[in-house]
């Protein structure tokens, strides 16, 4: 199954979390953190090819449901 990289995705790799900060055509800017609540970590850059190799052993975390999703004008009532 092919996944599409998107800005803001959070991946779990071992005991670290990887969040995609900037997604360009050939380069990915990401932040590696140990604790998602504090958000303290280091910013790194890698080519898209190297970043995808890093994610091979990682799992994508499900995004939190948006708080405003229930109030969206497009949602059926």
Rosetta constraint file for C-alpha pairs under 8 A:
AtomPair CA 5 CA 9 HARMONIC 7.40 0.50
AtomPair CA 6 CA 20 HARMONIC 7.23 0.50
AtomPair CA 6 CA 23 HARMONIC 7.14 0.50
AtomPair CA 7 CA 20 HARMONIC 5.21 0.50
AtomPair CA 7 CA 21 HARMONIC 5.81 0.50
AtomPair CA 7 CA 22 HARMONIC 6.08 0.50
AtomPair CA 7 CA 23 HARMONIC 5.99 0.50
AtomPair CA 8 CA 19 HARMONIC 6.05 0.50
AtomPair CA 8 CA 20 HARMONIC 5.15 0.50
AtomPair CA 8 CA 21 HARMONIC 6.03 0.50
AtomPair CA 9 CA 19 HARMONIC 5.63 0.50
AtomPair CA 9 CA 20 HARMONIC 5.58 0.50
AtomPair CA 9 CA 60 HARMONIC 7.48 0.50
AtomPair CA 9 CA 61 HARMONIC 7.68 0.50
AtomPair CA 9 CA 63 HARMONIC 7.57 0.50
AtomPair CA 10 CA 17 HARMONIC 6.61 0.50
AtomPair CA 10 CA 18 HARMONIC 5.55 0.50
AtomPair CA 10 CA 19 HARMONIC 4.42 0.50
AtomPair CA 10 CA 20 HARMONIC 6.71 0.50
AtomPair CA 10 CA 60 HARMONIC 6.21 0.50
AtomPair CA 10 CA 61 HARMONIC 5.78 0.50
AtomPair CA 10 CA 63 HARMONIC 7.97 0.50
AtomPair CA 11 CA 17 HARMONIC 5.59 0.50
AtomPair CA 11 CA 18 HARMONIC 5.02 0.50
AtomPair CA 11 CA 19 HARMONIC 6.39 0.50
AtomPair CA 11 CA 55 HARMONIC 7.65 0.50
AtomPair CA 11 CA 58 HARMONIC 6.14 0.50
AtomPair CA 11 CA 59 HARMONIC 5.47 0.50
AtomPair CA 11 CA 60 HARMONIC 4.46 0.50
AtomPair CA 11 CA 61 HARMONIC 5.66 0.50
AtomPair CA 12 CA 16 HARMONIC 6.00 0.50
AtomPair CA 12 CA 17 HARMONIC 4.58 0.50
AtomPair CA 12 CA 18 HARMONIC 6.32 0.50
AtomPair CA 12 CA 58 HARMONIC 5.44 0.50
AtomPair CA 12 CA 59 HARMONIC 5.30 0.50
AtomPair CA 12 CA 60 HARMONIC 6.42 0.50
AtomPair CA 12 CA 61 HARMONIC 6.87 0.50
AtomPair CA 13 CA 17 HARMONIC 5.92 0.50
AtomPair CA 13 CA 18 HARMONIC 7.12 0.50
AtomPair CA 13 CA 55 HARMONIC 7.51 0.50
AtomPair CA 13 CA 57 HARMONIC 6.74 0.50
AtomPair CA 13 CA 58 HARMONIC 4.53 0.50
AtomPair CA 13 CA 59 HARMONIC 6.78 0.50
AtomPair CA 14 CA 58 HARMONIC 7.38 0.50
AtomPair CA 15 CA 34 HARMONIC 6.67 0.50
AtomPair CA 16 CA 32 HARMONIC 6.64 0.50
AtomPair CA 16 CA 33 HARMONIC 5.81 0.50
AtomPair CA 16 CA 34 HARMONIC 4.71 0.50
AtomPair CA 16 CA 35 HARMONIC 7.64 0.50
AtomPair CA 17 CA 32 HARMONIC 5.73 0.50
AtomPair CA 17 CA 33 HARMONIC 5.28 0.50
AtomPair CA 17 CA 34 HARMONIC 6.02 0.50
AtomPair CA 17 CA 35 HARMONIC 7.55 0.50
AtomPair CA 17 CA 36 HARMONIC 7.32 0.50
AtomPair CA 18 CA 30 HARMONIC 6.58 0.50
AtomPair CA 18 CA 31 HARMONIC 5.69 0.50
AtomPair CA 18 CA 32 HARMONIC 4.72 0.50
AtomPair CA 18 CA 33 HARMONIC 6.53 0.50
AtomPair CA 19 CA 30 HARMONIC 5.55 0.50
AtomPair CA 19 CA 31 HARMONIC 5.31 0.50
AtomPair CA 19 CA 32 HARMONIC 6.66 0.50
AtomPair CA 20 CA 28 HARMONIC 7.20 0.50
AtomPair CA 20 CA 29 HARMONIC 6.27 0.50
AtomPair CA 20 CA 30 HARMONIC 4.46 0.50
AtomPair CA 20 CA 31 HARMONIC 6.61 0.50
AtomPair CA 21 CA 28 HARMONIC 7.69 0.50
AtomPair CA 21 CA 29 HARMONIC 5.41 0.50
AtomPair CA 21 CA 30 HARMONIC 4.92 0.50
AtomPair CA 21 CA 31 HARMONIC 6.68 0.50
AtomPair CA 22 CA 28 HARMONIC 5.81 0.50
AtomPair CA 22 CA 29 HARMONIC 4.67 0.50
AtomPair CA 22 CA 30 HARMONIC 6.64 0.50
AtomPair CA 23 CA 27 HARMONIC 6.52 0.50
AtomPair CA 23 CA 28 HARMONIC 4.84 0.50
AtomPair CA 23 CA 29 HARMONIC 6.32 0.50
AtomPair CA 24 CA 28 HARMONIC 6.01 0.50
AtomPair CA 25 CA 48 HARMONIC 7.81 0.50
AtomPair CA 26 CA 47 HARMONIC 5.84 0.50
AtomPair CA 26 CA 48 HARMONIC 5.38 0.50
AtomPair CA 26 CA 49 HARMONIC 7.99 0.50
AtomPair CA 27 CA 45 HARMONIC 6.98 0.50
AtomPair CA 27 CA 46 HARMONIC 5.78 0.50
AtomPair CA 27 CA 47 HARMONIC 4.38 0.50
AtomPair CA 27 CA 48 HARMONIC 5.00 0.50
AtomPair CA 28 CA 45 HARMONIC 5.70 0.50
AtomPair CA 28 CA 46 HARMONIC 5.49 0.50
AtomPair CA 28 CA 47 HARMONIC 6.04 0.50
AtomPair CA 28 CA 48 HARMONIC 5.71 0.50
AtomPair CA 28 CA 51 HARMONIC 7.03 0.50
AtomPair CA 29 CA 43 HARMONIC 7.14 0.50
AtomPair CA 29 CA 44 HARMONIC 5.81 0.50
AtomPair CA 29 CA 45 HARMONIC 4.48 0.50
AtomPair CA 29 CA 46 HARMONIC 6.67 0.50
AtomPair CA 30 CA 43 HARMONIC 5.79 0.50
AtomPair CA 30 CA 44 HARMONIC 5.42 0.50
AtomPair CA 30 CA 45 HARMONIC 6.23 0.50
AtomPair CA 31 CA 41 HARMONIC 6.37 0.50
AtomPair CA 31 CA 42 HARMONIC 5.50 0.50
AtomPair CA 31 CA 43 HARMONIC 4.38 0.50
AtomPair CA 31 CA 44 HARMONIC 6.04 0.50
AtomPair CA 32 CA 41 HARMONIC 5.36 0.50
AtomPair CA 32 CA 42 HARMONIC 5.50 0.50
AtomPair CA 32 CA 43 HARMONIC 6.59 0.50
AtomPair CA 32 CA 44 HARMONIC 7.68 0.50
AtomPair CA 33 CA 39 HARMONIC 6.18 0.50
AtomPair CA 33 CA 40 HARMONIC 5.89 0.50
AtomPair CA 33 CA 41 HARMONIC 4.35 0.50
AtomPair CA 33 CA 42 HARMONIC 6.88 0.50
AtomPair CA 34 CA 39 HARMONIC 7.90 0.50
AtomPair CA 34 CA 40 HARMONIC 7.57 0.50
AtomPair CA 34 CA 41 HARMONIC 7.07 0.50
AtomPair CA 35 CA 39 HARMONIC 6.15 0.50
AtomPair CA 35 CA 40 HARMONIC 7.18 0.50
AtomPair CA 36 CA 40 HARMONIC 7.94 0.50
AtomPair CA 46 CA 50 HARMONIC 6.17 0.50
AtomPair CA 46 CA 51 HARMONIC 5.89 0.50
AtomPair CA 47 CA 51 HARMONIC 6.12 0.50
AtomPair CA 48 CA 52 HARMONIC 6.12 0.50
AtomPair CA 49 CA 53 HARMONIC 6.43 0.50
AtomPair CA 50 CA 54 HARMONIC 6.34 0.50
AtomPair CA 51 CA 55 HARMONIC 6.37 0.50
AtomPair CA 52 CA 56 HARMONIC 6.39 0.50
AtomPair CA 54 CA 58 HARMONIC 7.38 0.50
AtomPair CA 55 CA 59 HARMONIC 7.48 0.50
AtomPair CA 65 CA 69 HARMONIC 7.39 0.50
AtomPair CA 68 CA 72 HARMONIC 6.24 0.50
AtomPair CA 69 CA 75 HARMONIC 7.61 0.50
AtomPair CA 70 CA 75 HARMONIC 6.90 0.50
AtomPair CA 71 CA 75 HARMONIC 7.45 0.50
